Amino acid sequence: MRAVIQRVSTASVVVDEATVGEIGKGILVLLGVEESDESKDVTYMVEKIVNLRIFEDENDKMNLSLIDCNGQMLVVSQFTLLGDCRKGRRPSFVNAARPDKANELYIEFVEKCKTYGLKVETGKFQADMNVHLCNDGPVTLLIDSKKVF
């Protein structure tokens, strides 16, 4: 499982000219599910993301987590994060999970995040989405449950 985490002051997702998810201060999570992923990958990613200390404390040090600052989360499924661009000019998506499996683990991820009492909004799985964000910092991080980077 792979994620791009962006600290945001605002973020939203629009599908067919309608806003389907919108948050204020918090994080935007672009989430890619790999065919080999399981529930343990979901648990690792959720624990890592909600506890990342990427928000400033009273001394302007990145010491606070999303939970600490009562931040919000917008989760957008993005299979292209699993694109392999090492060979040729067209990305290969052979490692991306099949849609049924990806959606199952995506929903599990969202539900586990909600257990922390956070406001969690989502995009629409397999839809053509427009994602709008104001990256705060900017702070952008990459996380992989297999720890390949």
C-alpha positions as CSV (number, residue, x, y, z in Angstrom):
1,M,0.0,0.0,0.0
2,R,1.4,3.4,-1.0
3,A,0.3,6.9,0.0
4,V,1.2,10.5,-0.7
5,I,0.4,12.6,2.3
6,Q,0.0,16.3,1.9
7,R,-0.6,18.7,4.9
8,V,-3.3,21.0,3.8
9,S,-5.2,24.1,5.0
10,T,-8.1,23.0,2.7
11,A,-8.8,20.2,0.2
12,S,-11.8,19.0,-1.7
13,V,-12.8,16.5,-4.4
14,V,-15.3,17.2,-7.2
15,V,-17.0,14.6,-9.3
16,D,-19.4,15.5,-12.1
17,E,-19.3,19.2,-10.9
18,A,-20.4,18.2,-7.4
19,T,-18.2,18.3,-4.3
20,V,-18.1,14.8,-2.8
21,G,-15.5,15.4,0.0
22,E,-14.2,18.5,1.6
23,I,-11.9,19.3,4.6
24,G,-10.2,22.2,6.4
25,K,-6.9,21.9,8.2
26,G,-5.5,18.4,8.0
27,I,-4.1,16.0,5.5
28,L,-5.0,14.8,2.0
29,V,-4.1,11.1,1.5
30,L,-3.7,9.8,-2.0
31,L,-3.9,6.0,-1.5
32,G,-2.8,3.3,-3.8
33,V,-3.5,-0.4,-3.1
34,E,-1.2,-3.1,-4.4
35,E,-2.3,-6.6,-5.3
36,S,-0.3,-8.1,-2.5
37,D,-1.8,-5.8,0.2
38,E,-3.7,-7.2,3.2
39,S,-5.4,-5.9,6.3
40,K,-2.0,-5.7,8.0
41,D,-0.9,-3.1,5.4
42,V,-4.0,-1.1,6.1
43,T,-3.3,-1.2,9.9
44,Y,0.3,-0.1,9.4
45,M,-0.7,2.8,7.1
46,V,-3.5,4.1,9.3
47,E,-1.3,3.9,12.5
48,K,1.6,5.7,10.7
49,I,-0.5,8.4,9.0
50,V,-2.7,9.5,11.9
51,N,0.3,9.6,14.3
52,L,2.7,11.4,11.9
53,R,4.0,14.5,13.7
54,I,3.8,17.0,10.9
55,F,1.9,19.8,12.5
56,E,3.6,22.6,14.4
57,D,3.4,23.0,18.2
58,E,3.5,26.3,20.1
59,N,7.3,26.5,19.3
60,D,6.8,26.0,15.5
61,K,8.3,22.5,15.7
62,M,6.6,19.7,13.8
63,N,5.7,17.8,16.9
64,L,1.9,17.3,16.6
65,S,0.0,14.6,14.9
66,L,-3.4,14.8,13.1
67,I,-4.9,13.4,16.3
68,D,-3.2,15.9,18.5
69,C,-4.4,18.9,16.5
70,N,-7.9,17.5,15.8
71,G,-7.2,17.7,12.1
72,Q,-9.3,16.4,9.3
73,M,-8.5,13.8,6.6
74,L,-9.5,13.5,2.9
75,V,-8.8,10.1,1.4
76,V,-8.6,9.7,-2.4
77,S,-8.1,6.3,-4.0
78,Q,-5.3,6.6,-6.7
79,F,-4.2,3.4,-8.4
80,T,-1.6,5.4,-10.4
81,L,0.6,5.5,-7.3
82,L,1.5,1.9,-8.2
83,G,2.6,2.8,-11.7
84,D,6.0,1.4,-12.5
85,C,7.8,3.8,-14.9
86,R,11.2,2.1,-14.9
87,K,10.9,0.6,-18.3
88,G,9.7,2.3,-21.5
89,R,7.5,5.4,-21.6
90,R,4.1,4.0,-20.5
91,P,3.6,3.2,-16.8
92,S,2.9,-0.4,-16.0
93,F,0.1,-1.0,-13.5
94,V,0.5,-4.8,-13.1
95,N,1.1,-4.4,-9.3
96,A,-2.0,-2.3,-8.7
97,A,-4.8,-4.3,-7.0
98,R,-7.9,-5.4,-8.9
99,P,-10.7,-2.9,-8.4
100,D,-12.8,-5.1,-6.1
101,K,-9.8,-5.8,-3.8
102,A,-8.6,-2.2,-3.9
103,N,-12.0,-0.8,-3.0
104,E,-12.3,-3.3,-0.1
105,L,-9.0,-2.2,1.4
106,Y,-9.7,1.5,0.7
107,I,-12.9,1.2,2.6
108,E,-11.2,-0.6,5.4
109,F,-8.5,2.2,5.5
110,V,-11.2,4.9,5.8
111,E,-13.2,3.1,8.5
112,K,-10.1,2.5,10.6
113,C,-9.2,6.2,10.3
114,K,-12.7,7.1,11.6
115,T,-12.1,5.0,14.7
116,Y,-9.7,7.7,15.9
117,G,-12.6,10.2,16.1
118,L,-11.3,12.2,13.1
119,K,-13.5,13.8,10.4
120,V,-12.7,11.7,7.4
121,E,-14.0,12.6,3.9
122,T,-13.4,10.6,0.7
123,G,-13.4,10.9,-3.0
124,K,-15.4,8.5,-5.1
125,F,-13.8,5.2,-5.9
126,Q,-13.0,4.7,-9.7
127,A,-14.5,8.1,-10.6
128,D,-12.9,10.8,-12.7
129,M,-12.1,13.2,-9.9
130,N,-10.8,16.8,-9.6
131,V,-8.8,17.2,-6.4
132,H,-8.3,20.7,-5.1
133,L,-5.9,21.5,-2.3
134,C,-3.9,24.2,-0.6
135,N,-0.7,22.4,0.5
136,D,0.3,23.9,3.8
137,G,4.1,24.3,4.1
138,P,4.3,22.7,1.7
139,V,4.6,19.4,3.5
140,T,4.4,16.3,1.3
141,L,5.5,12.8,2.3
142,L,5.6,9.3,0.8
143,I,4.7,6.2,2.8
144,D,4.8,2.6,1.6
145,S,3.6,-0.3,3.8
146,K,6.4,-2.5,2.4
147,K,8.9,0.2,3.3
148,V,10.4,0.3,-0.2
149,F,11.3,4.0,0.4
